Structure formats: structure tokens, C-alpha cells
Amino acid sequence: MPMNIHVKFFGVFRSAAKTSELAIQIQEENPTVKSVISSLVSQESLASLRELLLDRETADPRPNALIIVSGREISTLNGLETALTEDDELSLLPVAHGG
């Protein structure tokens, strides 16, 4: 049964996605943060987001993004394995690097 997940983009992720918000339908039965992000970055129209979001060596989004599910940062939940439910909001905020 398809499930709707709302994705919000901030900062450079908004520019890369060319939108501040996206509603996506997930076909899998028990989607996680990891599977939804994987689904997002596999879309050809979001190739520039993939370059900014995923770490080049590990393909992990956490070094480059603060990931929030319905108001809670995923490290306080179950990390990338956090289960998503119908109408959850997944927010991606860029992390500033440098010194």
C-alpha cells in the first residue's frame, strides 16, 4: 500500500532540489529514513541533491545533513533505520563544514 511522505529541503538542498518541499509516494511496506533518502537521490532530476547530500566515500547523508523526522532529529530515534509512517515529515538541513 503506497504511503505519502513529505520531504522539506533547506539551504543548499533547497537549491539543488529546485523546491522547498516535495511529497513522495513510497511503495515499500515499512519505509525507513535510509530507504526514502535512497529513493529520493535515485531520481535523475535530483542528481545535484545526491552530490550534496551523500558522503562520497560512504554514501551516508549524516555527515552532510541534519535529518529530522516530524520534529525529532534521527539520532534521538533509530538513526537511518527510523521507521516512517503515513504523512511523516522528513526535513533535510545542510551541515556547515569548514573552519
Rosetta silent file (secondary structure, phi, psi, omega in degrees, C-alpha in Angstrom):
SEQUENCE: MPMNIHVKFFGVFRSAAKTSELAIQIQEENPTVKSVISSLVSQESLASLRELLLDRETADPRPNALIIVSGREISTLNGLETALTEDDELSLLPVAHGG
SCORE:     score description
SCORE:     0.000 S_00000001
   1 L     0.000  125.825 -179.058    0.000    0.000    0.000 S_00000001
   2 L   -64.579  148.801 -179.098    1.561    3.354   -1.009 S_00000001
   3 E  -128.604  138.940  177.965    2.461    5.817    1.716 S_00000001
   4 E   -92.845  129.663  175.756    2.852    9.598    1.466 S_00000001
   5 E  -125.069  133.086  178.159    5.963   11.180    2.974 S_00000001
   6 E   -97.097  127.275 -179.795    6.549   14.943    2.947 S_00000001
   7 E  -114.040  129.803  177.015   10.161   15.997    2.400 S_00000001
   8 E  -113.852  136.665 -179.442   11.361   19.518    3.215 S_00000001
   9 E  -114.048  139.841  178.677   14.637   20.908    1.904 S_00000001
  10 L  -126.621  156.999  175.574   16.603   23.760    3.456 S_00000001
  11 L    56.845 -134.352 -177.527   19.623   25.815    2.376 S_00000001
  12 H   -65.102  -24.319  177.150   21.685   24.376   -0.475 S_00000001
  13 H   -66.508  -36.006  176.684   19.483   21.274   -0.531 S_00000001
  14 H   -62.470  -44.771  178.679   16.547   23.500   -1.490 S_00000001
  15 H   -62.689  -43.893 -178.373   18.572   24.952   -4.353 S_00000001
  16 H   -66.264  -38.238 -179.393   19.703   21.511   -5.527 S_00000001
  17 H   -81.186  -13.812 -178.318   16.180   20.058   -5.375 S_00000001
  18 L    60.772   28.398  176.141   14.756   23.208   -7.006 S_00000001
  19 L  -164.687  157.860  177.937   11.939   23.162   -4.461 S_00000001
  20 L   -95.309  -14.248 -175.435   11.497   23.631   -0.733 S_00000001
  21 E  -151.839  146.528 -178.734    9.047   20.769   -0.354 S_00000001
  22 E  -146.723  133.569  173.878    8.205   17.526   -2.075 S_00000001
  23 E  -103.842  123.456 -179.943    5.510   14.945   -1.429 S_00000001
  24 E  -121.089  148.739  176.457    6.588   11.477   -2.434 S_00000001
  25 E  -100.791  124.760  179.817    4.737    8.209   -2.536 S_00000001
  26 E  -103.524  131.007 -177.268    6.658    5.271   -1.131 S_00000001
  27 L   -89.226  -21.609 -176.143    5.662    1.821   -2.325 S_00000001
  28 L   -73.036  157.570 -173.124    7.501   -0.259    0.272 S_00000001
  29 L   -74.018  -41.386 -177.632    5.699   -1.624    3.287 S_00000001
  30 L  -128.197   74.084 -175.706    7.970   -0.413    6.113 S_00000001
  31 L   -69.046  148.586  176.095    9.970    2.546    4.814 S_00000001
  32 E  -118.939  169.401  175.822   12.896    3.922    6.784 S_00000001
  33 H   -55.130  -45.006 -178.759   14.731    7.235    6.583 S_00000001
  34 H   -60.031  -45.830 -177.508   17.502    5.428    4.708 S_00000001
  35 H   -69.534  -34.584  178.463   15.182    3.900    2.090 S_00000001
  36 H   -69.682  -42.313  177.227   13.329    7.174    1.487 S_00000001
  37 H   -63.426  -41.361  177.693   16.586    9.105    1.047 S_00000001
  38 H   -60.226  -42.679  177.906   17.832    6.382   -1.292 S_00000001
  39 H   -63.480  -42.047  178.991   14.627    6.659   -3.298 S_00000001
  40 H   -60.480  -53.114 -173.163   14.969   10.451   -3.442 S_00000001
  41 H   -75.095  -10.987  176.514   18.574   10.547   -4.643 S_00000001
  42 L   -80.590  -12.485  178.506   17.970    7.826   -7.230 S_00000001
  43 L   -74.041  129.101 -177.376   15.706   10.209   -9.145 S_00000001
  44 H   -58.188  -35.775 -178.860   17.566   11.674  -12.114 S_00000001
  45 H   -68.065  -13.908 -179.376   16.012   15.108  -11.509 S_00000001
  46 H  -111.994   25.626 -179.234   17.651   15.157   -8.061 S_00000001
  47 H   -59.205  -39.556  179.944   21.197   14.246   -9.171 S_00000001
  48 H   -69.043  -30.349  174.802   22.611   17.531   -7.849 S_00000001
  49 H   -65.779  -42.950  179.249   20.980   16.845   -4.471 S_00000001
  50 H   -55.269  -43.641 -179.165   22.664   13.428   -4.414 S_00000001
  51 H   -62.742  -37.692 -178.326   26.079   15.102   -4.871 S_00000001
  52 H   -81.816  -34.737 -171.188   25.497   17.478   -1.937 S_00000001
  53 H   -83.176  -46.143 -173.601   23.696   15.113    0.411 S_00000001
  54 L   -89.308  136.542  174.390   25.610   11.847    0.271 S_00000001
  55 L   -64.014  134.584 -174.890   29.164   11.437    1.522 S_00000001
  56 L   -63.612  -32.290 -177.130   31.315   10.481   -1.478 S_00000001
  57 L   -89.630  -37.920 -173.260   33.065    7.592    0.271 S_00000001
  58 L  -107.107  -12.572 -175.344   30.330    6.115    2.444 S_00000001
  59 L    60.861   23.462  179.561   27.105    7.236    0.670 S_00000001
  60 L   -96.130  131.060  179.595   25.884    8.254    4.149 S_00000001
  61 L   -79.783  -16.635 -171.375   23.876   11.503    4.358 S_00000001
  62 L   -63.787  -32.659  177.321   24.591   12.148    8.058 S_00000001
  63 L   -66.796  -21.887 -174.155   27.956   13.934    7.670 S_00000001
  64 L  -109.500   -7.835 -174.396   26.285   16.483    5.373 S_00000001
  65 E  -144.306  144.793  166.379   22.774   16.826    6.778 S_00000001
  66 E   -91.237  121.501 -174.533   20.796   17.217    9.935 S_00000001
  67 E  -111.444  123.386 -175.110   17.901   14.833    9.340 S_00000001
  68 E  -123.346  132.758  176.798   14.666   15.451   11.196 S_00000001
  69 E  -113.509  114.150  177.910   11.528   13.287   11.213 S_00000001
  70 L    46.384   46.858  174.259    8.383   15.094   12.287 S_00000001
  71 L    90.245   -1.057 -179.220   10.320   17.475   14.536 S_00000001
  72 E  -122.764  131.396  179.475   12.825   14.982   16.017 S_00000001
  73 E   -67.546  137.947 -171.297   16.452   14.573   14.969 S_00000001
  74 H   -64.353  -21.910  178.475   17.058   10.979   13.851 S_00000001
  75 H   -68.000  -19.930  176.227   19.950   10.402   16.283 S_00000001
  76 H   -89.701   -3.362  178.478   17.360   10.596   19.090 S_00000001
  77 L  -109.651 -118.714 -178.720   15.257    7.996   17.277 S_00000001
  78 L  -121.648   32.925  178.752   16.688    4.994   15.417 S_00000001
  79 H    58.467 -143.052 -179.685   19.114    6.783   13.093 S_00000001
  80 H   -66.328  -18.198  178.898   18.813    5.944    9.402 S_00000001
  81 H   -88.471    7.521  177.006   16.698    2.924   10.347 S_00000001
  82 L   -57.646  125.249  179.073   13.976    5.176   11.819 S_00000001
  83 E   -74.176  142.002  177.593   10.650    3.880   10.554 S_00000001
  84 L  -109.419  147.248  177.995    8.412    6.337    8.744 S_00000001
  85 L  -122.555  168.041 -178.006    4.646    6.368    8.843 S_00000001
  86 L   -47.785  130.830  176.827    1.962    7.927    6.679 S_00000001
  87 L    67.116   17.247  171.196    2.287   11.711    6.425 S_00000001
  88 L   -63.761  155.115  176.437    5.580   11.926    8.342 S_00000001
  89 E  -113.069  121.577  178.891    7.676   14.966    7.504 S_00000001
  90 E  -106.270  116.452 -178.746   11.321   14.353    6.648 S_00000001
  91 E  -109.168  135.317  179.363   13.440   17.522    6.814 S_00000001
  92 E  -118.269  113.347  179.978   16.956   17.799    5.399 S_00000001
  93 E  -113.832  130.278 -179.597   19.091   20.672    6.709 S_00000001
  94 E   -68.985  146.925  176.683   22.658   21.156    5.469 S_00000001
  95 L   -99.446  132.263  178.735   25.526   20.967    7.925 S_00000001
  96 L   -82.184  129.693  177.117   28.144   23.723    7.606 S_00000001
  97 L  -112.594  158.555  175.713   31.703   22.434    7.270 S_00000001
  98 L   128.806 -169.692 -177.848   34.893   24.397    7.435 S_00000001
  99 L  -162.536    0.000    0.000   36.876   26.391    9.856 S_00000001
